[in-house]
Amino acid sequence: FQAEDGIRDIGVTGVQTCALPISASDAALTTVLVAYAKGAQPTAVVTVSGITHAPSDPTWARAVVIPKDPSLDGFTAIAHCVGFTWTVVDAGTSGVGCSAPVPPAVQASIGLEC
């Protein structure tokens, strides 16, 4: 189900939208990032912090994902919203967003060191 305003019913589609104000969009992005982390480590309990939307293009965002288990490594993730859906395009501990299809203006505006 997809409403005309772009909001999708997560119970039916499993997809979160980014066609919302930034605070609601951050909640949707957090859900996507937690699911992404659980894909790599199914038992991981994580916190998402420092979500930064690119001022030059708010459909791009950078966030830090921190596992509550200190034996697991945290990572930085770069996500892009296309067609009302946030997708993680790159994640890791160094060089994140440098080899992914992140426009140079976005790289600079969210503080990527490429």
C-alpha positions as CSV (number, residue, x, y, z in Angstrom):
1,F,0.0,0.0,0.0
2,Q,1.3,3.5,-0.8
3,A,-0.6,6.6,0.0
4,E,-0.6,9.6,-2.4
5,D,1.7,11.5,0.0
6,G,4.4,8.8,-0.5
7,I,4.0,7.2,2.9
8,R,4.0,3.4,2.7
9,D,2.5,1.0,5.1
10,I,5.6,-0.8,6.6
11,G,3.4,-3.7,7.7
12,V,2.5,-4.4,4.0
13,T,5.6,-3.4,2.0
14,G,8.4,-3.4,4.6
15,V,9.6,-0.1,3.2
16,Q,10.0,3.2,5.0
17,T,9.6,6.6,3.3
18,C,11.8,9.6,3.1
19,A,9.1,11.9,1.7
20,L,8.5,13.3,5.2
21,P,9.9,16.2,7.3
22,I,13.5,15.6,8.3
23,S,12.6,14.4,11.9
24,A,10.2,11.8,10.6
25,S,12.6,11.0,7.7
26,D,15.3,10.4,10.4
27,A,13.1,7.8,12.1
28,A,12.5,6.0,8.8
29,L,16.3,6.1,8.0
30,T,17.1,4.8,11.5
31,T,14.8,1.8,10.9
32,V,16.6,1.1,7.6
33,L,20.0,1.4,9.2
34,V,19.1,-0.9,12.1
35,A,17.8,-3.5,9.6
36,Y,21.0,-3.1,7.6
37,A,23.1,-3.7,10.7
38,K,21.1,-6.8,11.6
39,G,21.6,-8.2,8.1
40,A,25.4,-8.2,8.9
41,Q,25.0,-9.3,12.5
42,P,21.5,-10.6,13.2
43,T,21.7,-10.5,17.0
44,A,23.2,-7.0,17.1
45,V,21.5,-4.3,19.1
46,V,22.5,-0.9,17.7
47,T,22.1,2.8,18.2
48,V,22.0,5.1,15.2
49,S,23.4,8.6,15.9
50,G,24.6,11.7,14.2
51,I,22.3,11.6,11.2
52,T,23.4,14.4,8.9
53,H,21.5,15.2,5.8
54,A,23.5,16.9,3.0
55,P,22.5,20.5,2.8
56,S,23.2,20.4,-0.9
57,D,20.8,17.5,-1.4
58,P,18.8,16.2,1.7
59,T,18.1,12.9,-0.1
60,W,21.6,11.9,1.0
61,A,22.5,11.3,4.6
62,R,25.4,10.1,6.7
63,A,24.9,8.3,10.1
64,V,27.0,6.5,12.7
65,V,25.8,3.0,13.7
66,I,27.1,1.9,17.1
67,P,26.5,-1.6,18.4
68,K,25.7,-1.9,22.1
69,D,28.0,-5.0,22.3
70,P,31.6,-3.5,22.6
71,S,33.1,-6.6,20.9
72,L,31.4,-5.5,17.6
73,D,32.6,-2.6,15.5
74,G,30.5,0.4,14.7
75,F,30.4,1.9,11.3
76,T,29.5,4.9,9.3
77,A,26.7,4.5,6.7
78,I,25.8,6.6,3.7
79,A,22.2,6.4,2.6
80,H,20.3,7.8,-0.3
81,C,16.5,8.2,-0.7
82,V,15.2,7.3,-4.1
83,G,11.5,6.8,-4.9
84,F,10.5,7.3,-1.3
85,T,12.8,4.6,0.0
86,W,16.1,5.0,2.0
87,T,18.8,2.6,0.8
88,V,22.3,2.2,2.3
89,V,24.7,2.8,-0.5
90,D,28.0,2.4,1.5
91,A,29.0,1.4,5.0
92,G,32.2,0.8,6.8
93,T,34.9,2.2,9.0
94,S,37.1,4.1,6.5
95,G,36.7,5.6,3.1
96,V,33.0,5.4,3.3
97,G,31.1,7.2,0.5
98,C,34.3,7.7,-1.5
99,S,33.9,4.8,-4.0
100,A,30.1,4.8,-3.9
101,P,28.1,6.9,-6.3
102,V,28.0,9.9,-3.9
103,P,28.2,13.3,-5.7
104,P,31.2,15.4,-4.8
105,A,29.0,18.2,-3.5
106,V,27.3,15.7,-1.2
107,Q,30.6,14.2,0.0
108,A,31.8,17.7,1.0
109,S,28.6,18.8,2.6
110,I,28.3,15.7,4.9
111,G,32.0,15.8,5.8
112,L,33.3,12.8,3.9
113,E,37.1,12.8,3.7
114,C,37.8,11.4,0.2
